[in-house]
Amino acid sequence: MLIACMVFGPFLCGLVSFLIGKKNENARDLFVIAVTAAELLLSFLLWREMPSLTIGGILPSGLTFTTDGFRSVYAVVTALMWAFTTTFAKEYFKEERENLNRYWFFVIVTLGATEGVMLSADLMTSFIFFEILSFTSFTWVIHEETPGAVRAGYTYLFIAVIGGLVLFMGLAMLQYAAGTLSFADLREAVLSSERPEMIFASGVCILLGFGCKAGMFPVHVWLPKAHPVAPSPASALLSGILTKVGIYGILMTSLYALTDHEQFGLIVLLLGVVTMALGALLALFSINLKRTLACSSMSQIGFILTGVGMMILNTAAESEEGAGIAMSGLMLHMTNHSLIKLTLFMAAGVVVMNLHVLTLDEIRGWGRNKPFLKLSFALGALGISGVPLFNGYISKTLLHEGIVEGIHEIHKYSGMLSVIEWVFLVSGGFTFAYMLKLFICVFVQKNKDEKRQKRYDQNPYCMNKASTAVVFGSSLLMVVLGQPFVSTRLAYRMTGFEEILHFKAFTLENLKGGLISLSIGAAVYLVIVRRVMIRKDSYVDLWPKGLDLEDLVYRPVLTEILPTAVGFIAGIFGENLVLRPLCKAGFVIVSVLTRLLESTLDALLLFLRKTVMREKKVIGAEKPHPGLLRTLATELLGASDSVASNFTFAMMMTCIGIVVILCTIIFVIF
């Protein structure tokens, strides 16, 4: 009953909030806050009781839920983040009333779907709620309905669609090869399976499917685009929790299906290292507050995936201590990163709701006389940078120790792991550098416009008491979880690894790794940020504009190269009576459906947007040109361009994914 209330209660409450909002917006806001507070209370009860739940009649195995140490912790973290962000959002949206009913409805529904994933006892239950939250959270990204928000939203949508389809393909193969998707039975079923190659292939598909939501390279392209355009409370949830939903799926698959599969561990490790390093590099060169935090999330996801890879490799090498340390580090860093990004994105939201800008030159010096916000951001920055006595230090130290254990125990990979150790330390240094960049810019430096700085210094009160309580209160968790007594016991609850209780975080060797990263970060800030990125007292965007993976690779490949390749393959296998119809069918489906979607669905959506949906003006939207006809023409062209460049692309991804799944099913059957 407790799990049912936590998972399905928010679906009902979302509908109630929508109906209340039709009559009274303030009552709706208070109702949403009350719902998230009740969910937080239920999560604490769940922590104590550890129940399970099975709902039959929906799938062959039903919907199954369970609770253990890790799930109970993340149920609390999820509920806590929703409670804090909804409280903060009441003030954040005080000057905006459009589309809030839609926003609150999907926020509450996504809460239930997220708890559904985190408490799932099998991969199919995870998949169902994973798909629900993929589509409900899409509305957060497009909330403001500006051209940038629409483009980012459809990028998020097509990544979610393709990720879901590839994930389903992996689950279908795993079910066929192992005979079950239940976490309780999966390990034994995998060991006795006669199709190890198919299990490995299914693991790769599941990795990519869940990796889309996690922000893993190379399917990370939605993340740096979605955060700057989404409302800051939504950004905190996207970064802090929804990326962890993807990590949850990868972690569960690794623990129960491929826990000692060396090749799979190498794939996860290398993708994690690339994600970690690339995210840190993108964050360093970003001159947008929320984009920097978004790229930082990508980098921290890389740290966690590196931990997953080391857990698998250490298990394969029969190093129980190394595997336990890596698992403790990755689970603890998941928790820490969620809470850190809760603080940082809410702090960024305070800047946005006061200034409505994000570029560093414009917000420079704004927080100099705002003590609570300055301290909150500083604690979050110290936590994510891995400074001793703050929460990120212990989890990153454990992740580092997992790599060191691998160097000592896995001799054939010791050289590669030594290189990865330095990438880890340098990426940690970059984290300190870009957080220094943000903190010094917003809270220490003065704006180059003296009149603007005087306006910034006039009022030290930048948020109400409720927002101050949740922003500053969340930042105190950085200190609480930074104490070894607290962190080691939290890690033990999540992993059951008893040796973690005796972990000494502040030995000279462990402090050495942290200090190396901090020293690298300080040097990078002084040399790259201060001497290269700041020119003529302004922050300069040095990242090449053409290095956009979506525009550079994905769109050309999927819209131009793929149909041609399918036709070419059809010609090669033209004499094969079995493959010829399959290849030709794939070519026809990809080509014809793409053109049909381009010519009909775009027109239909454009018609709906201009009639039934009746688009409204939003804060920050460009003013139309004078003149009725010219205004109408401008709006129609803008809308059609937006739809044609995004909606068709997202729908075409669906068609391609369906073709891939059909081909996979044929392969599995025959």
RAZI-V587954 format. One record per residue. N is the residue number from 1. RES is the residue in one letter. PHI is phi as a letter, one per 20 degrees, with the letter a starting at -180 (999 if undefined). OMEGA is omega as a letter, one per 40 degrees, with the letter a starting at -180 (999 if undefined). D_FIRST is the distance of its C-alpha to the first C-alpha in Angstrom with 1 decimal. Layout:
n;res;phi;omega;d_first
N;RES;PHI;OMEGA;D_FIRST
N;RES;PHI;OMEGA;D_FIRST
This chain:
n;res;phi;omega;d_first
1;M;999;a;0.0
2;L;f;i;3.8
3;I;f;i;5.5
4;A;g;i;5.0
5;C;f;a;6.2
6;M;f;a;8.7
7;V;e;a;10.0
8;F;e;i;10.2
9;G;g;i;10.5
10;P;f;i;13.9
11;F;f;i;15.2
12;L;f;a;15.1
13;C;f;i;16.4
14;G;f;i;19.1
15;L;f;i;20.4
16;V;f;i;20.4
17;S;f;i;22.3
18;F;f;i;24.8
19;L;f;i;25.6
20;I;f;a;26.0
21;G;f;i;28.3
22;K;f;a;30.5
23;K;d;a;31.4
24;N;b;a;31.1
25;E;f;i;30.8
26;N;f;i;30.6
27;A;f;i;27.7
28;R;f;a;25.9
29;D;f;i;26.5
30;L;f;i;25.2
31;F;f;i;22.0
32;V;f;i;21.4
33;I;f;i;22.1
34;A;f;i;19.7
35;V;f;a;16.9
36;T;f;i;17.7
37;A;f;i;18.1
38;A;f;i;14.6
39;E;f;i;13.4
40;L;f;i;15.7
41;L;f;i;14.4
42;L;f;a;10.8
43;S;f;i;12.6
44;F;f;i;14.5
45;L;f;i;11.6
46;L;f;i;10.5
47;W;g;a;14.2
48;R;e;a;14.3
49;E;e;i;11.4
50;M;l;a;11.7
51;P;e;i;8.6
52;S;c;a;9.0
53;L;b;i;7.8
54;T;c;i;10.5
55;I;d;a;11.1
56;G;e;i;14.6
57;G;n;a;17.4
58;I;d;i;17.7
59;L;c;i;19.8
60;P;g;i;21.6
61;S;d;a;19.1
62;G;m;i;16.1
63;L;e;a;13.8
64;T;c;a;12.8
65;F;c;i;11.2
66;T;b;a;11.9
67;T;c;i;12.9
68;D;c;a;16.4
69;G;g;a;18.9
70;F;f;a;20.0
71;R;f;a;16.6
72;S;f;i;15.4
73;V;f;a;18.8
74;Y;f;i;18.7
75;A;f;i;15.3
76;V;f;i;17.1
77;V;g;i;20.3
78;T;f;a;18.9
79;A;f;i;17.3
80;L;f;a;20.5
81;M;f;i;22.8
82;W;f;a;21.2
83;A;f;a;21.4
84;F;f;a;25.0
85;T;f;i;26.2
86;T;f;i;25.0
87;T;f;i;26.8
88;F;f;a;29.8
89;A;f;i;29.8
90;K;g;i;30.4
91;E;f;a;33.8
92;Y;g;a;34.4
93;F;e;a;34.3
94;K;f;i;36.2
95;E;d;a;39.3
96;E;c;a;37.5
97;R;d;a;35.9
98;E;e;i;36.2
99;N;m;a;33.2
100;L;f;i;30.8
101;N;g;i;28.6
102;R;f;a;28.3
103;Y;f;a;27.8
104;W;f;i;25.0
105;F;g;a;23.2
106;F;f;i;23.3
107;V;f;a;22.5
108;I;f;i;19.1
109;V;f;i;18.4
110;T;f;i;19.6
111;L;g;i;17.3
112;G;f;a;14.3
113;A;f;i;16.4
114;T;f;i;17.5
115;E;f;i;14.1
116;G;f;i;13.6
117;V;f;a;16.9
118;M;f;a;16.5
119;L;d;a;13.3
120;S;f;i;14.7
121;A;d;i;15.8
122;D;b;a;18.7
123;L;f;i;21.4
124;M;f;i;20.8
125;T;f;i;17.3
126;S;g;a;18.9
127;F;f;a;21.8
128;I;f;a;20.0
129;F;f;i;18.3
130;F;f;i;21.5
131;E;f;i;23.5
132;I;f;a;21.5
133;L;f;i;22.0
134;S;f;a;25.6
135;F;e;i;26.5
136;T;f;i;24.6
137;S;f;i;26.1
138;F;g;a;29.5
139;T;f;i;29.8
140;W;f;a;29.8
141;V;f;a;32.9
142;I;e;a;34.8
143;H;g;a;33.8
144;E;f;i;37.4
145;E;l;i;38.9
146;T;f;i;42.0
147;P;g;i;43.8
148;G;f;i;42.6
149;A;f;i;39.0
150;V;f;i;39.2
151;R;f;i;40.9
152;A;f;a;38.4
153;G;f;a;35.5
154;Y;f;i;36.9
155;T;f;i;37.7
156;Y;f;a;34.0
157;L;f;a;33.1
158;F;f;i;35.5
159;I;f;i;34.5
160;A;f;a;30.9
161;V;f;a;31.9
162;I;f;i;34.2
163;G;f;i;31.7
164;G;f;a;29.0
165;L;f;i;31.6
166;V;f;i;33.0
167;L;f;i;29.5
168;F;f;i;28.8
169;M;f;i;32.2
170;G;f;i;31.4
171;L;f;i;28.2
172;A;f;i;30.2
173;M;f;i;32.8
174;L;f;i;30.5
175;Q;f;a;28.8
176;Y;f;a;32.3
177;A;e;a;33.6
178;A;d;i;30.9
179;G;n;i;29.0
180;T;b;i;25.5
181;L;c;i;23.5
182;S;f;i;20.9
183;F;f;a;21.3
184;A;f;a;21.2
185;D;d;a;24.1
186;L;f;a;25.9
187;R;f;a;28.3
188;E;f;a;29.7
189;A;f;i;30.0
190;V;f;a;31.9
191;L;f;a;34.3
192;S;e;a;35.2
193;S;f;i;35.5
194;E;e;a;39.0
195;R;c;a;38.6
196;P;f;i;38.4
197;E;f;i;40.2
198;M;f;i;37.6
199;I;f;i;34.7
200;F;f;i;36.7
201;A;f;i;37.2
202;S;f;i;33.6
203;G;f;i;32.8
204;V;f;i;35.4
205;C;f;i;33.8
206;I;f;i;30.3
207;L;g;a;32.0
208;L;f;a;33.7
209;G;f;i;30.7
210;F;f;i;28.4
211;G;f;i;31.6
212;C;g;i;32.1
213;K;f;a;29.1
214;A;f;a;29.9
215;G;n;a;33.5
216;M;e;i;35.2
217;F;f;e;38.9
218;P;e;a;40.2
219;V;d;a;37.3
220;H;e;a;37.0
221;V;f;a;39.2
222;W;f;a;36.5
223;L;f;i;35.6
224;P;f;a;38.9
225;K;e;a;39.3
226;A;f;a;35.8
227;H;f;a;35.5
228;P;f;a;38.8
229;V;e;i;38.1
230;A;e;i;34.4
231;P;g;a;33.5
232;S;g;i;33.3
233;P;g;i;29.7
234;A;f;i;28.8
235;S;f;i;31.1
236;A;f;i;29.3
237;L;f;i;26.0
238;L;g;a;28.0
239;S;f;a;29.7
240;G;f;a;27.2
241;I;d;a;24.0
242;L;f;i;24.8
243;T;f;i;27.6
244;K;f;i;25.2
245;V;f;i;23.0
246;G;f;i;26.2
247;I;f;i;26.9
248;Y;g;i;23.5
249;G;f;i;24.4
250;I;f;a;27.8
251;L;f;a;26.7
252;M;f;i;24.3
253;T;f;i;27.0
254;S;f;a;29.6
255;L;f;a;27.6
256;Y;d;a;26.7
257;A;d;a;29.4
258;L;c;a;32.4
259;T;f;i;32.2
260;D;c;a;35.9
261;H;e;a;37.4
262;E;f;a;40.4
263;Q;f;i;41.2
264;F;f;i;37.7
265;G;f;i;37.7
266;L;f;i;41.0
267;I;f;i;39.8
268;V;f;a;36.8
269;L;f;a;39.1
270;L;f;i;41.8
271;L;f;i;39.6
272;G;f;a;38.0
273;V;f;i;41.5
274;V;f;i;42.7
275;T;f;a;39.7
276;M;f;a;40.1
277;A;f;a;43.8
278;L;f;i;43.9
279;G;f;i;41.2
280;A;f;i;43.1
281;L;f;i;46.4
282;L;f;a;45.0
283;A;f;a;43.6
284;L;f;a;46.9
285;F;e;i;49.0
286;S;f;i;46.7
287;I;d;i;48.1
288;N;d;a;45.0
289;L;g;a;42.5
290;K;f;i;39.3
291;R;f;i;40.7
292;T;f;i;41.6
293;L;f;i;38.0
294;A;f;i;36.8
295;C;f;i;39.2
296;S;f;i;38.3
297;S;f;i;34.7
298;M;g;a;36.2
299;S;f;a;38.2
300;Q;f;i;35.3
301;I;f;i;33.3
302;G;f;i;36.5
303;F;g;a;36.4
304;I;f;i;32.8
305;L;f;i;33.9
306;T;g;i;36.9
307;G;f;i;34.7
308;V;f;i;32.8
309;G;f;i;36.3
310;M;f;i;37.6
311;M;f;a;34.6
312;I;f;a;35.3
313;L;f;i;39.1
314;N;f;i;38.9
315;T;f;i;36.7
316;A;f;i;39.2
317;A;e;i;42.0
318;E;m;i;40.3
319;S;d;a;40.1
320;E;f;a;37.0
321;E;f;i;37.8
322;G;f;i;38.4
323;A;f;i;35.2
324;G;f;i;33.2
325;I;f;i;34.9
326;A;f;i;34.5
327;M;f;i;30.7
328;S;f;a;30.4
329;G;f;a;32.5
330;L;f;i;30.8
331;M;f;i;27.2
332;L;f;i;28.6
333;H;f;i;30.6
334;M;g;a;27.7
335;T;f;a;26.0
336;N;f;a;29.4
337;H;f;i;30.3
338;S;g;a;27.2
339;L;f;i;27.9
340;I;f;a;31.6
341;K;f;i;31.4
342;L;g;i;29.2
343;T;f;a;32.2
344;L;f;a;34.9
345;F;f;i;33.7
346;M;f;i;33.0
347;A;f;i;36.5
348;A;f;i;37.9
349;G;f;i;36.2
350;V;f;i;38.1
351;V;f;a;41.3
352;V;f;a;40.5
353;M;f;i;39.7
354;N;e;a;42.9
355;L;d;a;45.3
356;H;m;i;43.7
357;V;c;a;45.4
358;L;c;a;44.4
359;T;f;a;47.6
360;L;f;i;48.8
361;D;f;a;52.2
362;E;f;a;50.8
363;I;e;a;48.2
364;R;g;i;50.6
365;G;n;a;51.1
366;W;f;a;48.6
367;G;e;a;46.5
368;R;g;a;49.5
369;N;d;a;49.1
370;K;d;a;45.3
371;P;f;a;44.4
372;F;f;i;40.6
373;L;f;i;40.2
374;K;f;a;42.8
375;L;f;i;41.1
376;S;f;a;37.6
377;F;f;a;39.1
378;A;f;i;41.2
379;L;f;i;38.3
380;G;f;a;36.4
381;A;f;i;39.6
382;L;f;i;40.3
383;G;f;a;36.8
384;I;f;a;37.1
385;S;e;i;40.7
386;G;m;i;39.9
387;V;f;i;42.1
388;P;g;a;41.9
389;L;n;i;39.7
390;F;c;a;37.3
391;N;g;a;34.1
392;G;f;a;35.5
393;Y;f;a;38.3
394;I;f;a;36.2
395;S;f;i;34.1
396;K;f;i;37.3
397;T;f;i;39.2
398;L;f;i;36.8
399;L;f;i;37.0
400;H;f;i;40.8
401;E;f;i;40.8
402;G;f;i;39.0
403;I;f;a;41.9
404;V;f;i;44.5
405;E;f;i;43.1
406;G;f;i;43.4
407;I;f;a;47.0
408;H;f;a;47.8
409;E;d;a;46.0
410;I;d;a;46.3
411;H;f;a;50.0
412;K;f;i;50.5
413;Y;d;a;48.4
414;S;f;i;49.6
415;G;f;i;51.9
416;M;f;a;49.3
417;L;f;i;46.7
418;S;f;i;49.4
419;V;f;a;49.8
420;I;f;i;46.1
421;E;g;a;46.0
422;W;f;i;48.6
423;V;f;i;46.8
424;F;f;a;43.7
425;L;f;i;45.9
426;V;f;i;47.7
427;S;f;i;44.5
428;G;f;i;43.2
429;G;f;i;46.6
430;F;f;i;46.2
431;T;g;i;42.9
432;F;f;a;44.8
433;A;f;a;47.5
434;Y;f;i;45.5
435;M;f;i;43.5
436;L;f;i;46.9
437;K;g;a;48.1
438;L;f;a;45.4
439;F;f;a;45.5
440;I;f;i;49.3
441;C;f;a;49.6
442;V;e;a;47.3
443;F;d;a;47.7
444;V;c;a;51.2
445;Q;f;i;53.6
446;K;e;i;55.3
447;N;f;a;55.3
448;K;f;i;58.6
449;D;e;a;58.9
450;E;f;i;60.0
451;K;f;i;59.3
452;R;f;i;55.8
453;Q;f;i;55.3
454;K;f;i;56.6
455;R;f;i;54.0
456;Y;f;a;51.3
457;D;e;a;52.5
458;Q;f;a;52.7
459;N;c;i;49.1
460;P;f;a;47.0
461;Y;e;a;43.9
462;C;d;i;42.1
463;M;b;a;38.6
464;N;f;a;37.1
465;K;f;a;35.6
466;A;f;i;31.9
467;S;f;i;32.8
468;T;f;a;34.9
469;A;f;a;32.1
470;V;f;i;29.7
471;V;f;a;32.5
472;F;f;i;34.2
473;G;f;i;31.0
474;S;f;a;29.7
475;S;f;i;33.2
476;L;f;i;33.1
477;L;f;i;30.4
478;M;f;a;33.3
479;V;f;a;35.1
480;V;f;a;32.2
481;L;f;i;31.1
482;G;e;i;34.8
483;Q;e;a;35.3
484;P;g;a;35.3
485;F;g;a;33.6
486;V;f;a;30.4
487;S;f;a;30.6
488;T;f;i;31.2
489;R;f;i;28.3
490;L;f;i;26.0
491;A;f;i;27.5
492;Y;f;i;27.1
493;R;f;a;23.4
494;M;f;a;23.1
495;T;d;a;25.7
496;G;m;a;26.2
497;F;e;a;29.9
498;E;f;a;31.5
499;E;f;a;34.9
500;I;f;i;33.5
501;L;f;a;33.4
502;H;d;a;37.2
503;F;f;i;37.7
504;K;d;a;40.7
505;A;f;a;40.2
506;F;d;i;43.5
507;T;f;a;46.0
508;L;f;a;49.1
509;E;f;i;48.2
510;N;f;i;44.8
511;L;f;i;46.2
512;K;g;i;49.0
513;G;f;i;46.6
514;G;f;a;45.0
515;L;f;i;48.4
516;I;f;i;49.8
517;S;f;a;47.2
518;L;f;i;47.8
519;S;f;i;51.6
520;I;f;a;51.3
521;G;f;i;49.2
522;A;f;i;51.8
523;A;f;i;54.6
524;V;f;i;52.9
525;Y;f;a;52.3
526;L;f;a;55.9
527;V;e;a;57.5
528;I;e;a;55.4
529;V;f;a;53.7
530;R;f;a;56.6
531;R;d;a;59.5
532;V;d;a;58.3
533;M;f;i;55.5
534;I;d;i;57.2
535;R;c;a;60.4
536;K;l;i;62.5
537;D;m;i;59.8
538;S;c;i;57.2
539;Y;f;a;54.2
540;V;d;i;55.1
541;D;e;a;52.8
542;L;e;a;54.3
543;W;f;a;51.8
544;P;g;a;53.5
545;K;f;a;52.4
546;G;f;a;52.7
547;L;e;i;50.2
548;D;d;a;47.2
549;L;f;a;45.6
550;E;f;a;44.2
551;D;f;a;47.6
552;L;f;a;49.7
553;V;c;a;47.9
554;Y;f;a;44.9
555;R;f;i;46.4
556;P;f;a;49.8
557;V;f;a;48.4
558;L;e;a;46.0
559;T;e;a;48.2
560;E;c;a;51.6
561;I;f;a;51.7
562;L;f;i;48.9
563;P;g;i;50.3
564;T;f;a;53.7
565;A;f;i;52.5
566;V;f;i;50.8
567;G;f;i;54.0
568;F;f;i;56.0
569;I;f;i;53.9
570;A;f;i;54.3
571;G;f;i;58.0
572;I;f;a;58.0
573;F;e;a;56.3
574;G;f;a;58.1
575;E;e;a;59.8
576;N;e;a;56.7
577;L;f;a;55.7
578;V;e;a;52.0
579;L;f;a;51.4
580;R;g;a;53.6
581;P;f;i;51.4
582;L;f;a;48.2
583;C;f;a;49.9
584;K;f;i;51.5
585;A;f;i;48.2
586;G;f;i;46.6
587;F;f;a;49.5
588;V;f;a;49.5
589;I;f;a;45.8
590;V;f;a;45.9
591;S;f;a;49.1
592;V;f;a;48.8
593;L;f;i;45.2
594;T;g;a;45.9
595;R;f;i;48.9
596;L;f;i;47.2
597;L;f;a;44.3
598;E;f;a;47.0
599;S;e;a;49.0
600;T;d;a;46.4
601;L;f;i;42.9
602;D;f;i;44.5
603;A;f;i;46.5
604;L;f;a;43.6
605;L;f;i;41.4
606;L;f;i;44.5
607;F;f;a;45.1
608;L;f;a;41.5
609;R;f;a;41.7
610;K;e;a;44.9
611;T;c;a;44.1
612;V;f;a;40.6
613;M;f;i;38.9
614;R;l;a;41.8
615;E;g;a;41.6
616;K;d;i;42.0
617;K;f;a;43.9
618;V;c;i;41.9
619;I;f;i;42.9
620;G;n;a;45.0
621;A;f;i;46.0
622;E;f;i;49.7
623;K;f;i;51.9
624;P;f;i;53.3
625;H;f;i;57.0
626;P;f;a;59.2
627;G;o;a;60.1
628;L;f;a;57.9
629;L;f;a;58.8
630;R;f;i;58.6
631;T;f;a;55.2
632;L;f;a;53.9
633;A;f;i;55.3
634;T;f;a;53.9
635;E;f;a;50.4
636;L;f;i;50.6
637;L;f;i;52.0
638;G;f;i;49.5
639;A;f;a;46.5
640;S;f;i;48.0
641;D;f;a;48.7
642;S;f;a;45.2
643;V;f;a;43.7
644;A;f;a;46.3
645;S;e;a;45.8
646;N;c;a;42.0
647;F;f;i;40.4
648;T;g;a;42.7
649;F;f;i;42.2
650;A;f;a;38.4
651;M;f;i;38.6
652;M;f;i;41.2
653;M;f;i;38.9
654;T;f;a;36.5
655;C;f;i;39.3
656;I;f;i;40.5
657;G;f;i;37.1
658;I;f;i;36.8
659;V;f;i;40.2
660;V;f;a;39.3
661;I;f;i;36.3
662;L;f;i;38.4
663;C;f;i;41.1
664;T;f;i;38.6
665;I;f;i;37.2
666;I;f;i;40.8
667;F;f;a;41.6
668;V;f;a;38.7
669;I;f;a;39.6
670;F;e;999;43.4
